[in-house]
C-alpha cells in the first residue's frame, strides 16, 4: 500500500467519524470549541488538516529511519560479515543455511546445486543445495575484527583482519542481481564413476 493511499484512507476514516484526535468523537467539528470560560473566549483546537500533517510528519520520520538500515549485501564487506556471522551460528538450522546460500555467488550456488543433485541421484533422497554447505570450507580460522573492501567494477576483494598480525584473509565478492555476493571458489565435482558394462 502506498503512503498516499494510506493517508487517503486515514482521511476517509476521519470523515466517517472513525478517528477524532480531539477525543470528542462525532461531535468534533475540527475547528474551534468553547473554552468553558465565563467570558466566552474561544480556544483553537487542531483541525483535521493539522492532525494529518502531524501524522504525516511522524510517518516521514519512521520511513527515514527504516531507509537508513541498508541490507547486508548492499556492500561487499557487509556480505562477508553477514556470511561469517551466520556460519558461526550454523548448527543444522535450515533457515541459516538458506540465508548463507543466498549470500553466495551464482558460481558457488551452481556448485552446491550440482552436488545436491548428485547426492540425490545416488541415494534417492532429495536434498536442498544449502544442505551441502560445509562450514569448514567457508569459515575463517580467526575472529574477524575489521573488513575493508577494494572494489573494481562488479568485483571486489574484502580484506578481513583479526587481532594478530598474521590474522588476514582476502575474500572475493561479485555484484550479481543487484547485490554483493561472496564468490567462494569451491572445488569442482569429480567425474561420475561408471561401472564397467553399465553403458
Protein Blocks (a to p, Z undefined) as FASTA:
>chain_A
ZZklmmmmmmmmmmnopacfkonojmlgoiaccehianlpacddddfklmmmmmmmmmmm
mmmmmmmpccfklpmklmmmmmmmmmmmgghiaklmmmmmmmpcfklmmmmmmmmmmmmm
mnopacdfklmpcfklmpccbdcfbdcdddehjaccdddddfblklccddddddeehiac
ddddddddddddddehkZZ
